Amino acid sequence: MIIWTLTAMTAGAQEKLWTMDDCMRYAVEHSPAVRRQAYTYDTYKAEQTSSVASFLPSIEVGAAARYSFGRAVDPETNTYVNTTTFNNYYEGYASMPVFRGGQLVNQWRLAKANRQMGMNDVLKEKDDLALNTMEAFVNVVYYQGSVRFAAEKLEESSRMLYKTRRQEELGLKGKADVAQIEAQAAADDYVLTHQQNLCNTAMLKLKEYMNFPYGTELEVDTIIATAGYLHADESVSDIFDYAANSNPAALQAAFKLKAAQMQHLVQKGKLFPSVTFSAGINTGYFENLKADAAPASFGSQFRNNRGEYLSLSVTYPLFDGLTRVTDVRRARNNVRIAIEQQSETLRQLQTAIEQSVADREGYAKESVQMEKKLAADLMAYQVTLRKFEEGLMSPLDLQTSANILLESKANLLQRKLMYLLKCRQVDYYKGGELIR
């Protein structure tokens, strides 16, 4: 295990060091976008339950009471009378679809596909957010390292400036040497300020992805640990074959296609007749408020006035302004669009896998070479510094060597971070967990 520490930090210096996995976990747990997808998924679950209930009969009961004044029908004599009456009705009604052209089954299949897609969308939202947070975390670590390198270079330039001024006082250096060292110190001060601004911007972006509380300090763990560099030859096609059936992006495209196909079948089902079976029971109570004779009792009328019925109805709209035909064509085109989108998504996924594998191998090789280059640049700078102190090198040579050393440090840090990032991405495409 190779441990490369960017900054020396003690446990008592801060309350918590946020690792990359800590940041990703916090981002997923506090993301409004993830919660929105979770609510959408809950809606899909309710819609699936509703689609299952559509196979069951619908049952309705009702009651009504009515006072009538003036001309009305007397239910006892079935003649018109001019009087005041009171009517009380009770009814129970049940209906069940017998045939809908396969709409009910396909609506259930559509709801099931939407529920699966909703669950997958939650996972995809979490993965996308974790990937963005991981990249933002890497940027913060890189810029914090750049700030440290720039601060070290400024500190060294300040010491060299002080030493050169003392040498000028002793007549060992000229004013031109002092001026060049002052210019270098001023340039290093500017570079430090610039890197600090970039680091602040990167930190704000990380907090944005994490939905971190405003004004709260976020201390990230800047220790990079690698167990060597992986040079194994992996088959991109094997990784893609697995990712095409398991990656949330690929599954999302597949669920959208399935939902579009089910919607197409639902619309085609509307072209067929609808058959409905229904049954009901009703009864009522009647009283002529102006009659001299007392009406039959409520219980007697409730039993004697009862009626039942069974019915089977067939309906088919002959013309609806071509609405159903248009809906079928729209649904068919949506299926074709979903097929093209799935093909495009899979192609993008394959490209992303190929790029991640190639980048991982490339950054591994670059890191090895940059380690060698950094060692050589460090030695060259130390030799140049010694010769400058002996008067054998100009300040310009020292400045050039120092800039090359700073660039090598920053490049090595960037390559190491990008190597770790690409390793995590390749593992993710292979089915590994993003948050560990």
Secondary structure, 3 states (H helix, E strand, C coil): CEEEECCCCCHHHCCCCECHHHHHHHHHHCCHHHHHHHHHHHHHHHHHHHHHHCCCCEEEEEEEEEEEEEEEEECCCCEEEEEEEEEEEEEEEEEEEEECCCHHHHHHHHHHHHHHHHHHHHHHHHHHHHHHHHHHHHHHHHHHHHHHHHHHHHHHHHHHHHHHHHHHHCCCCCHHHHHHHHHHHHHHHHHHHHHHHHHHHHHHHHHHHHCCCCCCCCCECCEEEECCCCCCCCCHHHHHHHHCCCCHHHHHHHHHHHHHHHHHHHHHHCCCCEEEEEEEEEEEEEEECCCCCCCCCHHHHHHHCCEEEEEEEEECCCCCCCHHHHHHHHHHHHHHHHHHHHHHHHHHHHHHHHHHHHHHHHHHHHHHHHHHHHHHHHHHHHHHHHHHHCCCCCHHHHHHHHHHHHHHHHHHHHHHHHHHHHHHHHHHHCCCCCCC
